[in-house]
Amino acid sequence: MKIKDIVNRDIVNLTNCEHEPIHIPGQIQPHGFLIGINLQGKIDFCSENISSYFELLHSQVLGKDFKEIFGSIAEEEISAYIKGDEVQDAFPLEIKLLGRLFQINIHKSSDIYVLEAELLFTDKEGLADVYKQTIQFVSQMNKTQSLKDLCALVAHGTREITGYDRVMIYRFDEQYNGEVYAEDCHEDLEPFLGLHYPHTDIPAQARELYIKNQLRLIVDINYKPVPIFTVDDKENKNLDLSLSILRSTSPIHVEYLKNIGVGATLTISLIHHGRLWGLIACHHYSEKNISPEIRLAAKLQGQFITSQIDIRQSNDENVNAQKTIEAVEQLTGLELPILQHSLDMIINTPQLLNVCNASGVSLLYRGKIYKNGVTPSDEEIISLTEIIENKTESDIFVTNKISDDFPEAAENSNVAGIIYHSLGINSNIIWYRPETILEVNWGGDPEKSIIHDSNGLHPRNSFEIWKQIIKNQSIKWAKYEINSAAQYAHSLHNQLILIMLSEEEEKYRNQSEILRETNSELENINWISTHDLQEPLRKIQLITSKMLSELDVISTESISNSLQRVSKSANRMSGLLEDILKYTRIKNTRDKLQEVDLNKALKSTIKEMHESIAESKAVIEYENLPEVHAIGFLMRQLFINLLQNSLKYAAADRVPKIVITASQEAVLIHDRFKVYCHWVRFSDNGIGFEQKYAESIFKVFTRLHNQEQYTGSGVGLALCKKIMQTVGGDIRAEGRPGEGTDIVLYFPCDPEDTLLPI
């Protein structure tokens, strides 16, 4: 019978360093021996060091029945322990082999039962201490609140139970870089707490084995690996030791441990939702082995952590999450008008930032940007919106490092993290977080974890603190923050839909009002065409007819009087036609609104009307007027009509006086809409009017006095109203019979607002 060893002599090289086949080393540690039994009961694998425990050579054992070597009683005990395919891994089997007492761990590798035997030693007094310490730990565990406190307690408890010089709770991030999250160590050792280690220190294949085999022990880092032999009856015959307790360790890892001065280690896997969350890493600075009971107690410590991760993380998050929930509830509970200016109230509400603990927020609605806190400029927000919409298909985008996804958007921005939610066409809300510069302390340079030199591959031998500065990223958004932002974005989307519906309803209402007023105007124009224009025309016809019939007898003086009457009627007709043209030419020109200084418009108007004012000896007083959103030439036309109206209806017994005042700050108008406005008031001391006519005087061709007393077309104040409608404002009249009239103009501060249908 031919035998061979299965040592993998090319276990690590330049080509397989990242995928080192550490599960098939073909060697074990020497503090126990290994045999592999096939399904027929024959010993198919045996470690060379079996001779250290029995007067047997591996060559004498291979190919023989287990019963033939160790007896039928031992075979029966092992068969009972295995119970078919169910291997007991909680406690090793205590069994006597050839007169010596062993503890045996058994697992199945393919079609081979792998038996790993260590000499049995049990410290009864130590076992009692372990039990006592475990009970105390459970009692203390219930008093901890946070996950970090629990991990610190586990580190301390594990060190007490196992006696290792240093115990660390090692936590992985998303990229499997590790951090020493908790630690308990001998007082004369340098602490590693808070240090970070690169993912290459524990490569992917090692992490896979930590998931399969949750306890790994190295008794003496200076051990000499023991080869495993097998019957040479198949090509490339090997043995997978993924679940082995005695498996020999990667030479790279052994050298790594030597470089940090470690003599023995115990590693316990922390598995959470099927993923390697972290490790309990125990280091001793000399040779050290522990009993099966202590191994189990240490493994139990790891299960305390993994069973509590969700609960403790939830406790840690609950306090902060409750604040975001309260912020969402307060926002959604606001009683807001279903109008666009309600967005001003929303954006300035502190709870909007508290929804996800952001430092800034922007709201884009139909091309208008509302902002609060630390945000990019309007141009950067528009650019960022376009980039996200062009490069992502989702309505939601979250990142704490925008430069990774959209480097062009991060070039000039003062933010690094965003939560983006689309709210429909040309509308979105974005929460922002600024760059947070982090200083990470690594245990050695993470870029030099594996070094290649003339002697081969080696792990780093320097573990001095290596500081890394991390830029261009914000604090990571927590899951509860992302959820709260999504919840409120949904509520805000519904609010915007209501606003849009309200705007459409108002638009249709305005259009109906326009149609109604247009019809009224057409009726009035039709009436003036058939009455007011006909009246001077009939006079012209009558006078000219009479003159033609009396040419022979009519005197020169009579002709002159008749021609004056004709001229007067023609002028009246001309004035009516001119006013009608002015009125009908005013259209909706709100898209052409500009900032107009009313002081300049008023001064220009007074200068233009100098002769009329001087003739009537009127006194005009005015104070500083505001700048408003309007159209310059229409403001001059407005002021001309208002001044002419006051001069026309001046009282005969007193000098005409017109006083023009204005609001120096914006005021809130509480009528149909809540809109901030500037007001301008024209007050005169004329004849006044009854207040019941305050609405009708603004209707086209409406006159309160007959043509004989006060000339005019009746278009002047209607023209003023139409001008104010054009700029989104309002005009109102207050009459005081025999004392005078006040005309008040209201100009919205926001050019998007309106007080009257246009």
Stockholm file with secondary structure:
# STOCKHOLM 1.0

chainA/1-758         MKIKDIVNRDIVNLTNCEHEPIHIPGQIQPHGFLIGINLQGKIDFCSENISSYFELLHSQVLGKDFKEIFGSIAEEEISAYIKGDEVQDAFPLEIKLLGRLFQINIHKSSDIYVLEAELLFTDKEGLADVYKQTIQFVSQMNKTQSLKDLCALVAHGTREITGYDRVMIYRFDEQYNGEVYAEDCHEDLEPFLGLHYPHTDIPAQARELYIKNQLRLIVDINYKPVPIFTVDDKENKNLDLSLSILRSTSPIHVEYLKNIGVGATLTISLIHHGRLWGLIACHHYSEKNISPEIRLAAKLQGQFITSQIDIRQSNDENVNAQKTIEAVEQLTGLELPILQHSLDMIINTPQLLNVCNASGVSLLYRGKIYKNGVTPSDEEIISLTEIIENKTESDIFVTNKISDDFPEAAENSNVAGIIYHSLGINSNIIWYRPETILEVNWGGDPEKSIIHDSNGLHPRNSFEIWKQIIKNQSIKWAKYEINSAAQYAHSLHNQLILIMLSEEEEKYRNQSEILRETNSELENINWISTHDLQEPLRKIQLITSKMLSELDVISTESISNSLQRVSKSANRMSGLLEDILKYTRIKNTRDKLQEVDLNKALKSTIKEMHESIAESKAVIEYENLPEVHAIGFLMRQLFINLLQNSLKYAAADRVPKIVITASQEAVLIHDRFKVYCHWVRFSDNGIGFEQKYAESIFKVFTRLHNQEQYTGSGVGLALCKKIMQTVGGDIRAEGRPGEGTDIVLYFPCDPEDTLLPI
#=GR chainA/1-758 SS CCEEECCCTTSSCTTTGGGCCTTCCSEECTTSEEEEECTTSBEEEEEGGGGGTSSCCHHHHTTSBHHHHHCHHHHHHHHHHHCTTCCCCSSCEEEEETTEEEEEEEEEETTEEEEEEEECCCCHHHHHHHHHHHHHHHHHHTTCCSHHHHHHHHHHHHHHHHCCSEEEEEEECTTCCEEEEEEEECTTSCCCTTCEECGGGSCHHHHHHHHHCCEEEESCTTCCCEEEEEECCSTTCCCCCTTCSSBCCCHHHHHHHHHTTCCEEEEEEEEETTEEEEEEEEEESSCCCCCHHHHHHHHHHHHHHHHHHHHHHHHHHHHHHHHHHHHHHHHHTCCCCSSTTHHHHHHTCTHHHHTTTCSEEEEEETTEEEEEESCCCHHHHHHHHHHHHHHCCSSEEEESCHHHHCHHHHSSCSCCEEEEEECSTTEEEEEEECCCCEEEEEESCGGGSEEEETTEEEECCCCSEEEEEECSCCCCCCHHHHHHHHHHHHHHHHHHHHHHHHHHHHHHHHHHHHHHHHHHHHHHHHHHHHTTTHHHHHHHHHHHHHHHHTTTTCCHHHHHHHHHHHHHHHHHHHHHHHHHHHHHHCCCCGGGCEEEEHHHHHHHHHHHTHHHHHHHTCEEEECCCCEEEECHHHHHHHHHHHHHHHHHTCCTTSCCEEEEEECSSCEEEESSSEEEEEEEEEEECSCCCCGGGTTGGGSTTCCSSCTTTSCCCSCHHHHHHHHHHHTTCEEEEEEETTTEEEEEEEEESSTTCCSSCC
#=GC SS_cons         CCEEECCCTTSSCTTTGGGCCTTCCSEECTTSEEEEECTTSBEEEEEGGGGGTSSCCHHHHTTSBHHHHHCHHHHHHHHHHHCTTCCCCSSCEEEEETTEEEEEEEEEETTEEEEEEEECCCCHHHHHHHHHHHHHHHHHHTTCCSHHHHHHHHHHHHHHHHCCSEEEEEEECTTCCEEEEEEEECTTSCCCTTCEECGGGSCHHHHHHHHHCCEEEESCTTCCCEEEEEECCSTTCCCCCTTCSSBCCCHHHHHHHHHTTCCEEEEEEEEETTEEEEEEEEEESSCCCCCHHHHHHHHHHHHHHHHHHHHHHHHHHHHHHHHHHHHHHHHHTCCCCSSTTHHHHHHTCTHHHHTTTCSEEEEEETTEEEEEESCCCHHHHHHHHHHHHHHCCSSEEEESCHHHHCHHHHSSCSCCEEEEEECSTTEEEEEEECCCCEEEEEESCGGGSEEEETTEEEECCCCSEEEEEECSCCCCCCHHHHHHHHHHHHHHHHHHHHHHHHHHHHHHHHHHHHHHHHHHHHHHHHHHHHTTTHHHHHHHHHHHHHHHHTTTTCCHHHHHHHHHHHHHHHHHHHHHHHHHHHHHHCCCCGGGCEEEEHHHHHHHHHHHTHHHHHHHTCEEEECCCCEEEECHHHHHHHHHHHHHHHHHTCCTTSCCEEEEEECSSCEEEESSSEEEEEEEEEEECSCCCCGGGTTGGGSTTCCSSCTTTSCCCSCHHHHHHHHHHHTTCEEEEEEETTTEEEEEEEEESSTTCCSSCC
//
